[in-house]
Amino acid sequence: MTEASAIAIELGQAFPSVPACEARGESGLRLGKLRRGARGRVIGIAVASAHTRNAVDPHELERRLLEMGFVEGARFEILHEGPVRRDPIAVRLDETRVALRRREAHALIVEIDTDSPTA
């Protein structure tokens, strides 16, 4: 069990890995690919080394995302995009507002609402 998995269990939130999401037939998009106004729910975290380039290690990023509230089933809406390369983004996560770098948001697998704008 990874440290992030242990943290997720401590928080009382089971969080699927990408293969588990795919095994259940769920397909998802990366939060970092979406535009302002996109709404939906979080279905998983899949941190790759590209998401942490010149930053924290992948396990640390996963832990931080879980602590911020990016758990399975959490509802989100992208509220704002920065002026340079649309980075960073402001996300409403349930009733909390969080700012993320796009490269960190790419670690989040989400499912968008049917009436929500996509990429």
N, C-alpha and C positions, 0 to 999 in steps of 0.2 A: 504494500500500500504506500502510495506517495504521501508526502507531507501535505500537499494540497487536498488529497482525498480525505486524509485524517481531519483536516480543518473543516472540510465540507460536512463530514459526519458530525463533528463537534457542533457545528452550527445547525445541525438538524436538517440539512439540505442535501439530498442525494443529487449528484450532478453527473450526467452522462458524458462519456467521452464521445468523440465523433463516430468511431465504429459502432458504438451502442446506438447512437441516433440513427445511423444508416441501417442497422439491423432491424430497427423498429419501423423502417420504411419512411422515416422522416428525412426530408431533404431540407437544407437550410442555406441561407445566404450569410455572408460575412457582414457584420454590422458596419465595418469600415468602408464597404462598397456602396452603402445607401446614402441617399440625399436627404436634405432637410424636409421634414414633414413625414418621413417614413415612420410607421407604427407597427408594433407587433409584440412578440414575446421571445424571450431567450430560451434556446433549447440545448445549448452546450458551450463548452470552452475547448478550443484546440489551439494551444500555443505552440508555435514553431519558432525556431531561432530567428527567422526574418522579422518576427513581430517584436523582438527585443534587441534588434541591432543597435549597438552602442548604448545599451540601457541595462536594465536588470535582467537576471537570468530567467528562463521560461517558468520555472517553478515559483519564483517570487512574483512574476506577473500574474500567474494563475491565482495565487493566494490573494494578491491585492484586488483582483477583479471580484473574487468571491466575497471578500470583506466589504467591498463597495456595494454589494447587493446584486451582482450579476449572477443570480442563481436560476435554476430551471423554473420556467413559468413566470418569471418576472416580466412585467409589461414595460415597454419602452416607447419613447417617441424622440426623434432627433429634432431638437429645437433650434439649433444654430450651427452654422459652419463658419470657420475662420476665413479671413479674407485672402490668405495666401495658401494656395493649393487646398482650399477647403479644410484647413487644419488649424486648430483642433476642432472637435465637435462638442456641442453641449447636448446631453441626453437627459430626458426625464425618465427616471427609473422608478416605477411605481410612483411614490410621492416625493422622491428625492431628485435633485438635479446634480449631474456629474459631468465634468469636463474630461475628455479623453483625447489622446493623440490618435490619429487615424491608424497608425501601425499597431497600436494596442487594441483598437476596436476590431481590427481584422482577426483577432483571436476569438471573437465571440460569434457563435453560430446562432442565427436567429431565424424566425419564421415571421413573415410580414402579414399584416391584415390584408384581406382582399381589396379593400378600398384605399389602400395606402400606396403612395408613389414608390417606385423601386429605384434602382440605380440610376 
